[in-house]
């Protein structure tokens, strides 16, 4: 006989884990896409007189992206460890 409550719990955990994994990867990608700080306008090396980006991505955004991708890698490795019986 099927225990429907356990099946419902398994479904809920699977959906929650999938949403969490997608959110972590999406946040990491978003942090990597953080725009750079605008530099001075009309620098001597800039003939078009547009914004010259000399700053680079904020360090906190880069660190956050690395943390997100590290968490994603840990989740994937844990899943592989749980599935493959040779690792136990």
BAKOL-661430 format. One line per 8 residues: number of its first residue (from 1); their letters; for each residue z, y, x of C-alpha. Coordinates in nm, 3 decimals, decimal comma, padded with zeros to 5 digits. Each point is the difference from the previous one (the first is absolute). Layout:
<recs>
NUM = A = Z:Y:X; ... $
</recs>
This chain:
<recs>
1 = XXXXXXXX = 00,000:00,000:00,000; -00,086:00,348:00,127; 00,287:00,237:00,066; -00,160:00,319:-00,131; 00,277:00,229:00,125; -00,051:-00,111:00,359; -00,375:00,041:-00,040; 00,053:00,353:-00,132 $
9 = XXXXXXXX = 00,230:00,083:00,293; -00,258:-00,134:00,247; -00,271:00,212:-00,164; 00,217:00,314:00,014; 00,088:-00,053:00,366; -00,365:-00,060:00,089; -00,116:00,316:-00,175; 00,282:00,206:00,155 $
17 = XXXXXXXX = -00,078:-00,131:00,348; -00,371:00,071:-00,039; 00,071:00,355:-00,117; 00,244:00,055:00,288; -00,247:-00,126:00,261; -00,281:00,218:-00,134; 00,234:00,300:-00,015; 00,115:-00,047:00,360 $
25 = XXXXXXXX = -00,357:-00,030:00,131; -00,116:00,292:-00,216; 00,283:00,218:00,123; -00,080:-00,090:00,361; -00,365:00,093:-00,049; 00,099:00,323:-00,174; 00,230:00,094:00,287; -00,279:-00,062:00,250 $
33 = XXXXXXXX = -00,226:00,227:-00,206; 00,246:00,289:00,022; -00,199:00,305:00,103; 00,060:00,163:00,333; 00,163:00,337:00,032; -00,261:00,275:00,009; -00,044:00,166:00,334; -00,101:00,355:00,074 $
41 = XXXXXXXX = -00,306:00,136:-00,177; -00,277:00,138:00,218; 00,101:-00,158:00,330; -00,216:00,097:00,298; -00,151:-00,351:00,012; -00,091:00,007:-00,369; -00,332:00,170:-00,068; 00,012:-00,063:-00,377 $
49 = XXXXXXXX = 00,332:00,183:-00,050; 00,141:-00,281:-00,209; 00,342:-00,163:00,030; 00,058:-00,182:00,324; 00,249:-00,285:-00,025; 00,198:-00,012:00,320; 00,326:-00,136:-00,139; -00,064:-00,360:-00,103 $
57 = XXXXXXXX = 00,165:-00,212:-00,268; 00,372:00,064:-00,052; 00,215:-00,247:00,193; 00,206:-00,088:-00,306; -00,314:-00,105:-00,188; -00,110:-00,224:00,287; 00,344:-00,158:00,030; 00,011:-00,059:-00,376 $
65 = XXXXXXXX = -00,343:-00,166:00,009; 00,109:-00,229:00,283; 00,314:-00,095:-00,195; -00,208:-00,076:-00,311; -00,248:-00,217:00,187; 00,284:-00,177:00,185; 00,167:-00,077:-00,333; -00,332:-00,133:-00,131 $
73 = XXXXXXXX = -00,039:-00,223:00,307; 00,356:-00,129:-00,043; -00,065:-00,083:-00,367; -00,320:-00,188:00,088; 00,169:-00,194:00,280; 00,293:-00,090:-00,228; -00,244:-00,126:-00,263; -00,182:-00,215:00,255 $
81 = XXXXXXXX = 00,332:-00,133:00,130; 00,106:-00,093:-00,354; -00,329:-00,173:-00,082; -00,062:-00,201:00,319; 00,253:-00,285:00,025; -00,066:-00,053:00,374; 00,186:00,325:00,074; 00,327:-00,119:-00,155 $
</recs>
